Amino acid sequence: MATPPPIGELLDDPVYRAYVTRIPDASANLSLAVGEPWQVWVRKADDRWMTGKFATYPGAWNTLVRAHRSGKATDIALVSRRVFFAPPGTWEEYKVKVVNPRTKEKRIEIRERWVNTFGWDPFFEWCGRCRRPTVFRNLHWTHHALRQQPCLTDDEPYRCVFCGIRRAAQPDIDVMTRIE
């Protein structure tokens, strides 16, 4: 089975590094302004997982940096517990030919779309909570992210190996929050 690229490899990519070092705007999304909307999962060398929840992105980011620099972590995920984020990208304008079905009048509209600027191996999928490429697998209830969460149903059992979110629960990338 393939494993997602570790955080150290992701941070070596300048596009991804710029993306995760940018603090998401809590005033634009109020669910990031209350409680503990950030969580850090740290996988230690002995395959045990540790976690912590944080009220602010800088607090979570500083924990990620300390764990990464310590050399005792084999991988780390900084998880948004409330908001799904699209991968790094930019807005691009494109033209669309539109035809009015009643009058057959033709016109050109200019629309915008989000275009990814960060590429990853196509075997992996983007997790909007972990904000990184991952794999979705059928996880056992003893998985680190599921121990406190009872499994209520087995339909669509594929979950992110870091945060445990169901693949089916994630919105399309087109409607995820963008960090610009």
N, C-alpha and C positions, 0 to 999 in steps of 0.2 A: 504494500500500500504506500502511496506517495504521501509525504508529509508536507504541509505548507512551509514556505520559506520562513526561517526564524526571524525574530525582530531585528537582530543585528544585520542580517542581509537586507532586510527592507530599509533600515535606516541608512545603509550605504547608498541607496538610490536617492539622488538629490530631489526628485519630484516628490517622492513619498515623504522624505524627511521634512521638506517645506510644508507639506500637508499636515503632518501630525504635530509639528511645532507651532502651527497657527492655532490660537485659542478660539474655539467656536463662540459665536456671539450669543450670550445668554439672554440679552435683551430682545433678540429676534425670535427666540424660542423660550418662552417662560418656563417650560418644564425643565430646562437646564439651570434655572435660577433658584430652585427650592430643593430641600432634602439632600440626598446623596445620589446625583444622577450619573456618577462615574464610578467604574469598578476596574481594578487592575487584577489580572490573573497572572501569577508567576509560576512557571514550571521549574522546579529545582532539578539538579543533576540526578537525584535519586528517584525521579519521576513523580514526586509528590507535588501537589499544587497548593499554593497559598493565595489568599485573596484579601482585598481590602476595598472598602467603599469610601468615596470622597465627595465632598460638597463642591469642590472647584476643580476645573481642569488643570490648573497649575499644580495643585496638590497631587493629583493622579499622575501627571507627567513627571514630577520630581521623583515620585516613587518608582516609576518605570526606569528613569535614568539611573537612580541609585542601584536598583536591582540589576540592570544591564551592566553597569560598571563594576559591580562586585564580582562578576565572573561566576557566581554561584547559580545563576539562572540559565536554563537552556532555551527558554522562550518566554515571551511576555505578551499579553494582549491588554490594551487599554480600551475598555468597553464602555459604550454609551448605553446606559440602562433604559433610556426613555426615547431617544431620537435615533432614527436610521440615517446614516450619512452615505452619500454617493461617493464613489472614488474620486481621486484628484482629477480635475478637468477644467475646462473653460467653455464659455458660451460661444457658439458659432452661429452666424446667420446663414440662412439658406433660402432659396426662392422656391415657391410652389405655385404652379399654374392651377387656378381655381375657375371652375365653370359653373355658372348659375344654371341649375337644371330647368328652370322655367323659361328664362330669356335666352339661354345659350351664350350669354355674355361671358367673355373670358377676361381674366385679370391676373396679375402677378401679386402674390402676397410674400412679404418677407417675414420669416419666422425664425425662432432661435431654438437650438437644441444643445444639450450638454454633451460635450465630447471628452472622453477619457484622455488624459495625458500621461497616465501611468499604466504601463502594460505588465501583465503577469502571465505565467504559464497557463494556457487554456484549460488544463486539467483542474485548476482551482477555480473557485467562485468567490465573488466579493461578498463579505458579510458586512451589512450596514451597521451592525452593533459593534463588532470588533474593529471595523474600519480597516480591514486588511484582507488579502486573499486567504481562503481557508478551504477545507473540505467539509462536506456534510455527510455524516455517516449515521447508521442506526446505532445509537449509543445505549449502553446498559444503564440501569438506574443508579449504579454505583459511580458513574462518571462524576468528576469533580463539580461540574456545574449543575448537576441534577440531584445531588444528595439532599438538598433542602427543598426541592421542588417535586411534589408527587406527580407521577405520570398518570394523567387522567384518561388518555386514549392512546391507542397504538397506530391510528391512521396517520399517514405521512410521518414516519418515524425519523426521517433524516434531519439531523441537527448539526450545528456548527461544533467542531471539536474543541473550540475555546470557550465560547459563552453558552452553548447549549440551546440557542434559539432554533426553532424549527424553520426549515427552509420555506415551508408554506406560509409562515407568519411574516416573512420579509416582503415588503412592497417591491415593486419593480424599481430598478435604479433610476428610472425617469422621474419618480416622485419622491425620492429620498432627498433629504436636506443637503444642500451644497455648501462647501466652504470655499469662499471666493477670496 
